[in-house]
Amino acid sequence: MNVIDRVLRPLFPGLVAKRLGAQHVIQAYEAADITRTHKAKGQTRSADASLQKDARSMRAQCRKLDEDHDLVIGLLDRLEERVVGGPGIGVEPLPLDYAGAVHVDFAAAIKAAWAEWSLKPEVSGELTRPQVERLVCRTWLRDGEALAQMLKGRVSGYDYQGGVPFALELLEPDYLPWEYNDLAKGIIQGVQRNAWRRVQAYYFYKRHPGDLLVHGLAENTKAVPADRVIHIAHRKRIGQNRGVPLLHGVITRLADIKDYEESERVAARISAALAMYIKKGSQDDYQVKPDGKERTIPIQSGMVYDGLQPGEEVGMIESNRPNPFLEPFRNGQLKAVAAGTRGTFSSVARSYDGTYSSQRQELVEGQQGYDLLQHEFIDYWSRPVYRNWLQMAILSGRLVVPPTVDPSTVYSAVYQGPVMPWINPVHEATAWNLLVDAGFADEAEVARSRGRNPAELKKSRIAEILVNRANGLVFGSDAYHKFYGNKGNADTAKNPADPATGGNQPSK
């Protein structure tokens, strides 16, 4: 309160109150004021408190949309394809020797054992590793989280199928009870944490709560140490204990789109069934047949009807269905859905109109969202799975670490998911070729940009080139013939790159 207000307060208190109120309005943020047109809804609860109340409902709605809503099914399918892909997350082991070079033999042994285990990585033996990863990815994005219990070493009543004593028991988030809260033990929503919020254990239902009515949390749950559990969660706030569905911000919009399209579809069907009507003349001209039945007129294409009574005329029912504004409205809503789910409009709507530049720009921006989800999936799921598997493979003797391998690099690996597809392969290939020639990229980077494993590509290329040279086949992809002539045979093809070992000498 300034000097003027203090002087006027005894004489004109109402005026001073209005002045102070006006000053508050001027100084405050406009967005903070609650008005008739601005409700200023806020969220003051903690992340855990908010999810405790709403997460179960959102998860159930998202699952129902995934069952019945074609747009949601297509959206989650596309996210599966772009985050995990058909072959799953590729793992390229990179153990190093003490000189800093890749230990090729040990890397190959790891790769072979990993491929064998990937055939049956989960306890039922029904799913391969790519299938497991796609299923976990869909559950993670749709439900907000997914879990797995890791089986290590000897487990009573279970036989491992992948050659390594390590398997995954996949669990839906329903197994982790929201109601299990015991602050004295540090248990919040089924997750036990210490004073520093480090997870100590998970309390799982022994059976899926959707199968039967479960009574008593303490009697029907089991504690599993945190080092035996993989918990991949979609978190949006600091300190968030459980995951929130990716569709949480667009659930209402998606439901409205489905209801509106259903209404338009029904209206179009009704309009299509209406043909014409007979407009009667004056009331005196209308006569009811003696039998009380209305006459019927069979309608067929190209017909000429000459049976109108005096004073009658034919009227056509005009329909405004299908609604010409349905598609623009629907597209606008789908753009909002794409914005709230890290997707792209073209992928959600399956509409690929536009120029090359616009498609390229959308693909580049959309790929950034896919890459972010892909890296989260690798950090939460793929890396823990690979490292725990490799640990058990070494402890069980399935893999023996050579003495020439640097122990600190045993778990080193490159994780490769789906990459951005090429819109114009000619332009893309030309650009990569220029970068490699200029030294700003290497061959391995180009191979990974196309989803190939560089080591496997090298082996395939070597085998292919040796066969071509042994049979005297010349292709532009092999520049050897330019320097040593087209004189390859089965003997010189054993080591064609080294003329000193018997290869053809370059012509002068």
C-alpha positions as CSV (number, residue, x, y, z in Angstrom):
1,M,0.0,0.0,0.0
2,N,1.5,3.3,-1.1
3,V,1.2,6.8,0.6
4,I,-2.0,7.8,-1.3
5,D,-3.8,4.6,-0.4
6,R,-2.9,5.0,3.3
7,V,-4.2,8.6,3.3
8,L,-7.5,7.7,1.5
9,R,-8.1,4.5,3.5
10,P,-9.9,6.1,6.5
11,L,-12.1,8.3,4.3
12,F,-12.8,6.1,1.2
13,P,-12.1,2.4,2.1
14,G,-14.2,1.1,-0.8
15,L,-12.2,3.2,-3.3
16,V,-8.9,2.0,-1.8
17,A,-10.0,-1.6,-2.0
18,K,-10.8,-1.2,-5.7
19,R,-7.4,0.4,-6.3
20,L,-5.6,-2.5,-4.6
21,G,-7.7,-5.0,-6.5
22,A,-6.8,-3.3,-9.8
23,Q,-3.1,-3.3,-8.9
24,H,-3.3,-7.0,-8.2
25,V,-4.9,-7.7,-11.5
26,I,-2.2,-5.6,-13.3
27,Q,0.7,-7.2,-11.5
28,A,-0.5,-10.8,-11.6
29,Y,-0.2,-13.3,-14.5
30,E,-3.3,-13.3,-16.7
31,A,-3.1,-17.0,-17.0
32,A,-3.5,-17.4,-13.2
33,D,-6.8,-15.5,-13.0
34,I,-9.9,-17.6,-13.0
35,T,-12.6,-16.1,-15.2
36,R,-15.8,-17.2,-16.8
37,T,-13.9,-18.2,-20.0
38,H,-10.7,-19.4,-18.3
39,K,-11.2,-22.0,-15.7
40,A,-7.5,-22.2,-14.8
41,K,-7.4,-25.8,-13.8
42,G,-4.3,-26.8,-11.9
43,Q,-2.5,-29.9,-10.6
44,T,-1.0,-29.7,-7.2
45,R,-0.9,-33.4,-6.3
46,S,2.4,-35.3,-6.5
47,A,3.0,-37.7,-9.4
48,D,2.2,-40.7,-7.3
49,A,-0.9,-39.3,-5.8
50,S,-2.2,-38.3,-9.2
51,L,-1.6,-41.7,-10.6
52,Q,-3.0,-43.5,-7.6
53,K,-6.4,-42.0,-8.4
54,D,-6.5,-42.0,-12.2
55,A,-4.0,-44.6,-13.6
56,R,-6.2,-47.6,-13.4
57,S,-9.0,-45.9,-15.3
58,M,-6.7,-44.6,-18.0
59,R,-5.0,-48.0,-18.5
60,A,-8.4,-49.7,-18.8
61,Q,-9.6,-47.1,-21.4
62,C,-6.4,-47.4,-23.4
63,R,-6.7,-51.2,-23.5
64,K,-10.3,-50.9,-24.7
65,L,-9.3,-48.5,-27.4
66,D,-6.5,-50.9,-28.5
67,E,-9.2,-53.6,-28.8
68,D,-11.9,-51.6,-30.7
69,H,-10.5,-48.4,-32.2
70,D,-8.9,-48.9,-35.6
71,L,-6.9,-45.6,-35.3
72,V,-5.4,-46.7,-32.0
73,I,-4.5,-50.1,-33.3
74,G,-2.8,-48.6,-36.2
75,L,-1.0,-46.0,-34.1
76,L,0.4,-48.7,-31.7
77,D,1.3,-50.9,-34.6
78,R,3.3,-48.1,-36.2
79,L,5.1,-47.4,-32.9
80,E,6.0,-51.1,-32.6
81,E,7.4,-51.0,-36.1
82,R,9.5,-47.8,-35.6
83,V,10.7,-48.4,-32.0
84,V,11.4,-52.2,-32.1
85,G,10.8,-53.4,-35.6
86,G,10.5,-56.8,-37.1
87,P,14.0,-58.1,-36.2
88,G,13.9,-56.5,-32.7
89,I,16.7,-54.4,-31.2
90,G,19.9,-55.6,-32.7
91,V,22.9,-56.1,-30.3
92,E,26.4,-55.8,-31.7
93,P,29.0,-57.0,-29.0
94,L,32.1,-54.9,-28.9
95,P,34.6,-56.4,-26.4
96,L,38.1,-55.0,-26.8
97,D,41.5,-56.3,-26.3
98,Y,44.2,-54.5,-24.4
99,A,45.3,-52.7,-27.5
100,G,41.8,-51.1,-27.9
101,A,40.8,-53.2,-31.0
102,V,37.6,-55.2,-31.2
103,H,38.2,-58.8,-30.1
104,V,36.6,-60.4,-33.2
105,D,36.6,-64.0,-32.0
106,F,35.0,-63.3,-28.6
107,A,32.5,-60.9,-30.2
108,A,31.5,-63.7,-32.7
109,A,31.1,-66.2,-29.8
110,I,28.8,-63.8,-27.9
111,K,26.8,-63.1,-31.1
112,A,26.3,-66.8,-31.7
113,A,25.2,-67.6,-28.2
114,W,22.9,-64.6,-28.1
115,A,21.2,-65.7,-31.3
116,E,20.6,-69.1,-29.9
117,W,19.1,-67.8,-26.7
118,S,17.0,-65.3,-28.6
119,L,14.9,-68.2,-30.0
120,K,13.3,-69.0,-26.6
121,P,14.1,-66.2,-24.2
122,E,11.0,-66.3,-22.0
123,V,9.7,-68.9,-19.6
124,S,6.9,-70.4,-21.7
125,G,9.1,-70.9,-24.7
126,E,6.4,-69.6,-27.1
127,L,7.9,-66.3,-28.1
128,T,11.2,-65.3,-29.7
129,R,13.2,-62.3,-28.6
130,P,11.8,-59.9,-31.3
131,Q,8.3,-61.0,-30.4
132,V,8.9,-60.4,-26.7
133,E,10.3,-57.0,-27.4
134,R,7.4,-55.9,-29.6
135,L,4.9,-57.2,-27.0
136,V,6.7,-55.4,-24.2
137,C,6.9,-52.2,-26.2
138,R,3.2,-52.2,-26.9
139,T,2.4,-52.9,-23.3
140,W,4.7,-50.2,-22.2
141,L,3.2,-47.5,-24.5
142,R,-0.4,-48.6,-24.1
143,D,-0.5,-49.4,-20.3
144,G,2.3,-47.0,-19.3
145,E,4.6,-49.8,-18.0
146,A,5.6,-53.4,-18.4
147,L,7.6,-55.8,-16.1
148,A,9.6,-59.0,-16.2
149,Q,11.1,-61.2,-13.6
150,M,14.5,-62.5,-14.5
151,L,15.2,-66.2,-13.7
152,K,18.8,-66.8,-13.1
153,G,20.7,-70.0,-12.2
154,R,19.0,-73.1,-10.8
155,V,15.2,-72.6,-10.4
156,S,13.1,-75.4,-8.9
157,G,10.7,-76.9,-11.4
158,Y,12.0,-75.0,-14.4
159,D,14.3,-76.1,-17.3
160,Y,16.1,-73.5,-19.4
161,Q,15.8,-73.8,-23.1
162,G,18.3,-71.3,-24.5
163,G,21.6,-72.9,-23.5
164,V,22.1,-70.2,-20.8
165,P,20.5,-70.3,-17.3
166,F,18.6,-67.1,-17.9
167,A,15.0,-66.5,-18.8
168,L,12.3,-63.8,-18.6
169,E,8.9,-64.1,-17.0
170,L,6.8,-61.4,-18.7
171,L,4.3,-59.6,-16.4
172,E,1.5,-57.1,-17.1
173,P,1.5,-54.1,-14.8
174,D,-1.7,-55.5,-13.2
175,Y,0.5,-57.8,-11.2
176,L,1.9,-54.8,-9.4
177,P,-0.9,-53.7,-7.0
178,W,-1.7,-50.0,-6.9
179,E,-3.4,-50.5,-3.5
180,Y,-0.3,-51.9,-1.7
181,N,1.0,-48.9,0.2
182,D,2.9,-49.2,3.5
183,L,4.8,-46.0,4.3
184,A,6.4,-47.6,7.3
185,K,8.2,-50.1,5.0
186,G,8.7,-47.7,2.2
187,I,6.2,-49.5,-0.1
188,I,4.3,-47.2,-2.5
189,Q,2.0,-48.7,-5.1
190,G,3.7,-52.1,-4.7
191,V,7.2,-50.8,-5.1
192,Q,9.5,-50.7,-2.0
193,R,12.2,-48.0,-1.9
194,N,14.7,-46.9,0.6
195,A,15.2,-43.3,2.0
196,W,17.1,-42.4,-1.2
197,R,14.2,-43.7,-3.4
198,R,16.3,-46.6,-4.7
199,V,14.1,-49.6,-5.5
200,Q,14.6,-52.5,-3.1
201,A,11.8,-54.9,-4.1
202,Y,8.6,-55.3,-6.0
203,Y,5.5,-56.9,-4.5
204,F,3.7,-58.9,-7.2
205,Y,0.3,-60.6,-7.1
206,K,0.8,-64.4,-7.4
207,R,-2.0,-64.5,-9.9
208,H,-3.4,-62.0,-12.4
209,P,-6.0,-60.0,-10.5
210,G,-8.2,-60.1,-13.6
211,D,-8.5,-63.9,-13.4
212,L,-10.2,-64.0,-10.1
213,L,-11.1,-61.9,-7.1
214,V,-8.0,-61.5,-4.9
215,H,-8.5,-61.0,-1.2
216,G,-5.8,-59.7,1.1
217,L,-2.7,-58.0,-0.4
218,A,-0.3,-59.5,2.1
219,E,-1.4,-63.1,1.6
220,N,-1.6,-62.9,-2.2
221,T,1.6,-61.1,-3.0
222,K,5.2,-62.0,-3.1
223,A,8.3,-59.9,-2.8
224,V,10.9,-60.0,-5.6
225,P,14.3,-58.3,-5.1
226,A,14.8,-55.3,-7.4
227,D,17.9,-56.9,-9.1
228,R,15.6,-59.7,-10.4
229,V,13.0,-57.3,-12.0
230,I,13.0,-55.2,-15.1
231,H,10.5,-52.3,-14.9
232,I,10.1,-50.2,-18.0
233,A,7.8,-47.2,-17.3
234,H,6.7,-44.2,-19.3
235,R,7.4,-41.4,-16.8
236,K,6.4,-37.7,-17.2
237,R,7.3,-36.2,-13.8
238,I,10.3,-36.3,-11.5
239,G,9.9,-38.9,-8.7
240,Q,7.1,-40.7,-10.6
241,N,6.9,-44.2,-9.2
242,R,4.8,-45.9,-11.9
243,G,4.2,-45.3,-15.6
244,V,1.5,-43.3,-17.4
245,P,0.0,-44.5,-20.7
246,L,1.3,-42.7,-23.8
247,L,-2.3,-42.0,-24.9
248,H,-3.3,-40.3,-21.6
249,G,-3.6,-36.8,-23.2
250,V,-5.7,-37.9,-26.2
251,I,-8.0,-40.5,-24.8
252,T,-11.0,-38.2,-24.8
253,R,-10.3,-36.9,-28.3
254,L,-9.9,-40.5,-29.7
255,A,-13.2,-41.5,-28.1
256,D,-14.9,-38.5,-29.6
257,I,-13.6,-39.2,-33.1
258,K,-14.9,-42.7,-32.9
259,D,-18.4,-41.6,-31.7
260,Y,-18.6,-38.8,-34.3
261,E,-17.6,-41.1,-37.2
262,E,-20.1,-43.7,-36.0
263,S,-22.8,-41.0,-36.0
264,E,-21.9,-39.9,-39.5
265,R,-21.7,-43.5,-40.8
266,V,-25.2,-44.2,-39.5
267,A,-26.6,-41.0,-40.9
268,A,-25.1,-41.8,-44.3
269,R,-26.7,-45.3,-44.3
270,I,-30.1,-43.8,-43.5
271,S,-29.8,-41.2,-46.2
272,A,-28.7,-43.8,-48.7
273,A,-31.8,-45.8,-48.0
274,L,-34.2,-42.9,-48.8
275,A,-35.3,-42.6,-52.4
276,M,-38.3,-40.4,-53.1
277,Y,-41.8,-39.5,-51.9
278,I,-45.2,-38.9,-53.6
279,K,-46.5,-35.4,-52.9
280,K,-50.3,-35.5,-52.8
281,G,-52.5,-32.7,-54.2
282,S,-55.4,-31.2,-52.2
283,Q,-57.1,-33.2,-49.5
284,D,-60.1,-33.9,-51.8
285,D,-57.8,-35.7,-54.3
286,Y,-56.5,-38.1,-51.7
287,Q,-58.5,-41.3,-51.5
288,V,-57.7,-44.4,-49.4
289,K,-58.0,-47.7,-51.2
290,P,-60.9,-49.9,-50.1
291,D,-58.6,-52.5,-48.6
292,G,-56.8,-49.8,-46.6
293,K,-53.4,-50.6,-48.1
294,E,-51.0,-48.0,-49.5
295,R,-49.8,-48.7,-53.0
296,T,-46.2,-49.6,-53.5
297,I,-44.0,-48.6,-56.4
298,P,-41.2,-51.0,-57.5
299,I,-38.1,-48.9,-58.3
300,Q,-35.3,-49.9,-60.6
301,S,-32.6,-48.2,-62.6
302,G,-33.7,-46.4,-65.8
303,M,-37.4,-46.9,-65.0
304,V,-40.2,-44.5,-66.2
305,Y,-43.1,-44.2,-63.8
306,D,-46.4,-43.2,-65.3
307,G,-48.7,-44.1,-62.5
308,L,-49.2,-40.8,-60.7
309,Q,-52.8,-40.0,-59.6
310,P,-54.4,-36.6,-60.3
311,G,-52.8,-33.9,-58.2
312,E,-49.7,-36.0,-57.3
313,E,-46.1,-35.4,-58.1
314,V,-42.8,-37.1,-57.3
315,G,-40.4,-35.4,-54.8
316,M,-36.8,-36.4,-54.2
317,I,-35.3,-36.5,-50.8
318,E,-32.1,-34.5,-50.7
319,S,-29.4,-35.8,-48.4
320,N,-26.5,-33.9,-47.1
321,R,-24.6,-37.1,-46.3
322,P,-21.8,-38.1,-46.5
323,N,-20.8,-34.9,-44.8
324,P,-18.2,-33.1,-47.0
325,F,-16.6,-31.5,-43.9
326,L,-16.0,-34.9,-42.2
327,E,-12.6,-35.5,-43.6
328,P,-11.1,-32.0,-42.9
329,F,-12.5,-32.2,-39.3
330,R,-11.2,-35.7,-38.8
331,N,-7.7,-34.8,-40.2
332,G,-7.5,-31.8,-37.8
333,Q,-8.3,-34.1,-34.9
334,L,-5.8,-36.7,-36.0
335,K,-3.1,-34.0,-36.2
336,A,-3.7,-33.2,-32.6
337,V,-3.6,-37.0,-31.7
338,A,-0.3,-37.3,-33.5
339,A,1.1,-34.3,-31.6
340,G,0.2,-35.9,-28.3
341,T,1.7,-39.3,-29.0
342,R,5.1,-38.6,-30.6
343,G,3.6,-39.8,-33.9
344,T,3.2,-38.2,-37.3
345,F,-0.1,-37.3,-39.0
346,S,0.7,-39.4,-42.1
347,S,1.3,-42.5,-40.0
348,V,-1.8,-42.1,-37.9
349,A,-4.1,-41.2,-40.7
350,R,-2.4,-43.4,-43.3
351,S,-2.4,-40.3,-45.6
352,Y,0.7,-39.7,-47.6
353,D,-0.2,-36.7,-49.7
354,G,2.2,-33.9,-50.2
355,T,5.5,-33.0,-51.9
356,Y,8.8,-34.8,-51.4
357,S,10.1,-31.9,-49.2
358,S,7.0,-32.0,-46.9
359,Q,7.2,-35.8,-46.6
360,R,10.9,-35.6,-45.8
361,Q,10.4,-32.9,-43.2
362,E,7.6,-34.9,-41.5
363,L,9.7,-38.0,-41.6
364,V,12.7,-36.3,-40.1
365,E,10.7,-34.7,-37.2
366,G,8.8,-37.9,-36.6
367,Q,12.0,-39.9,-36.5
368,Q,13.2,-37.8,-33.6
369,G,10.2,-38.9,-31.5
370,Y,10.7,-42.5,-32.5
371,D,14.4,-42.3,-31.7
372,L,13.6,-40.9,-28.2
373,L,11.2,-43.8,-27.5
374,Q,13.7,-46.3,-29.0
375,H,16.5,-45.1,-26.7
376,E,14.2,-45.3,-23.7
377,F,13.3,-48.8,-24.6
378,I,17.0,-49.8,-25.0
379,D,17.9,-48.2,-21.7
380,Y,15.0,-49.7,-19.7
381,W,14.8,-53.1,-21.4
382,S,17.3,-54.2,-24.0
383,R,20.5,-53.2,-22.2
384,P,19.5,-54.8,-18.8
385,V,18.4,-58.0,-20.6
386,Y,21.6,-58.3,-22.6
387,R,23.9,-57.6,-19.7
388,N,22.2,-60.0,-17.3
389,W,22.1,-62.7,-20.0
390,L,25.9,-62.2,-20.7
391,Q,26.7,-62.3,-17.0
392,M,24.9,-65.7,-16.7
393,A,26.5,-67.0,-19.9
394,I,29.9,-66.3,-18.5
395,L,29.1,-67.6,-14.9
396,S,27.6,-70.8,-16.3
397,G,30.6,-71.5,-18.5
398,R,28.7,-71.2,-21.8
399,L,31.1,-68.4,-22.7
400,V,34.7,-68.2,-21.7
401,V,36.4,-64.8,-21.6
402,P,39.8,-65.0,-23.3
403,P,42.7,-63.6,-21.3
404,T,43.4,-61.1,-24.1
405,V,40.0,-59.4,-23.6
406,D,40.0,-56.2,-21.5
407,P,37.5,-57.1,-18.6
408,S,36.2,-53.6,-18.5
409,T,34.9,-54.0,-22.0
410,V,33.2,-57.4,-21.8
411,Y,29.7,-55.8,-21.7
412,S,30.3,-53.2,-24.3
413,A,27.9,-53.3,-27.2
414,V,26.1,-51.2,-29.8
415,Y,22.3,-51.4,-29.7
416,Q,20.6,-51.0,-33.1
417,G,16.9,-50.4,-33.6
418,P,14.9,-49.5,-36.7
419,V,16.4,-46.5,-38.6
420,M,14.7,-43.7,-40.6
421,P,13.7,-45.2,-44.0
422,W,14.9,-43.5,-47.2
423,I,12.3,-41.6,-49.2
424,N,14.6,-41.1,-52.2
425,P,17.3,-43.8,-52.2
426,V,19.3,-42.1,-55.0
427,H,19.6,-38.9,-53.1
428,E,20.3,-40.7,-49.8
429,A,23.0,-43.0,-51.3
430,T,24.7,-40.1,-53.0
431,A,24.9,-38.1,-49.8
432,W,26.3,-41.0,-47.8
433,N,28.8,-41.7,-50.6
434,L,30.0,-38.1,-50.5
435,L,30.4,-38.2,-46.7
436,V,32.4,-41.4,-46.7
437,D,34.6,-40.2,-49.5
438,A,35.3,-36.9,-47.6
439,G,36.0,-38.8,-44.4
440,F,33.0,-37.3,-42.5
441,A,31.4,-40.8,-42.1
442,D,32.6,-44.4,-42.1
443,E,31.3,-47.6,-43.7
444,A,29.9,-48.9,-40.4
445,E,27.8,-45.8,-39.9
446,V,26.3,-46.2,-43.4
447,A,25.5,-49.9,-42.7
448,R,23.8,-49.0,-39.4
449,S,21.8,-46.2,-41.1
450,R,20.2,-49.0,-43.2
451,G,19.6,-51.3,-40.3
452,R,22.5,-53.7,-41.1
453,N,25.2,-55.0,-38.8
454,P,28.5,-53.8,-40.1
455,A,30.4,-57.0,-39.1
456,E,27.8,-59.2,-40.8
457,L,27.8,-57.0,-43.9
458,K,31.6,-57.3,-44.2
459,K,31.5,-61.1,-44.0
460,S,28.7,-61.2,-46.6
461,R,30.6,-58.9,-48.9
462,I,33.9,-60.8,-48.5
463,A,32.2,-64.1,-49.3
464,E,30.4,-62.6,-52.3
465,I,33.5,-61.0,-53.8
466,L,35.6,-64.1,-53.4
467,V,33.0,-66.2,-55.2
468,N,32.7,-63.6,-58.0
469,R,36.5,-63.4,-58.5
470,A,36.9,-67.2,-58.4
471,N,34.3,-67.4,-61.2
472,G,35.7,-64.5,-63.3
473,L,32.6,-62.4,-62.6
474,V,33.2,-58.6,-62.8
475,F,30.9,-56.1,-61.1
476,G,31.2,-52.4,-60.5
477,S,31.1,-52.9,-56.7
478,D,34.5,-54.6,-56.8
479,A,37.3,-52.3,-58.0
480,Y,39.9,-55.1,-57.8
481,H,39.8,-55.9,-61.6
482,K,40.7,-52.3,-62.4
483,F,44.1,-52.7,-60.8
484,Y,44.9,-56.5,-61.3
485,G,42.9,-57.3,-64.5
486,N,40.1,-59.7,-65.0
487,K,42.2,-62.8,-64.5
488,G,40.7,-64.2,-61.3
489,N,40.5,-67.9,-60.8
490,A,39.9,-70.3,-57.9
491,D,43.5,-70.2,-56.8
492,T,44.1,-66.5,-56.8
493,A,40.7,-65.8,-55.2
494,K,41.9,-67.2,-51.9
495,N,43.6,-63.9,-51.1
496,P,43.0,-61.6,-54.0
497,A,43.9,-58.4,-52.2
498,D,47.5,-59.4,-51.7
499,P,49.4,-59.9,-55.0
500,A,52.5,-61.2,-53.1
501,T,50.7,-64.4,-52.1
502,G,49.9,-65.4,-55.7
503,G,47.4,-62.8,-56.9
504,N,47.7,-61.3,-60.3
505,Q,50.2,-58.5,-60.6
506,P,48.9,-55.1,-61.7
507,S,49.4,-54.4,-65.4
508,K,51.8,-51.6,-66.3
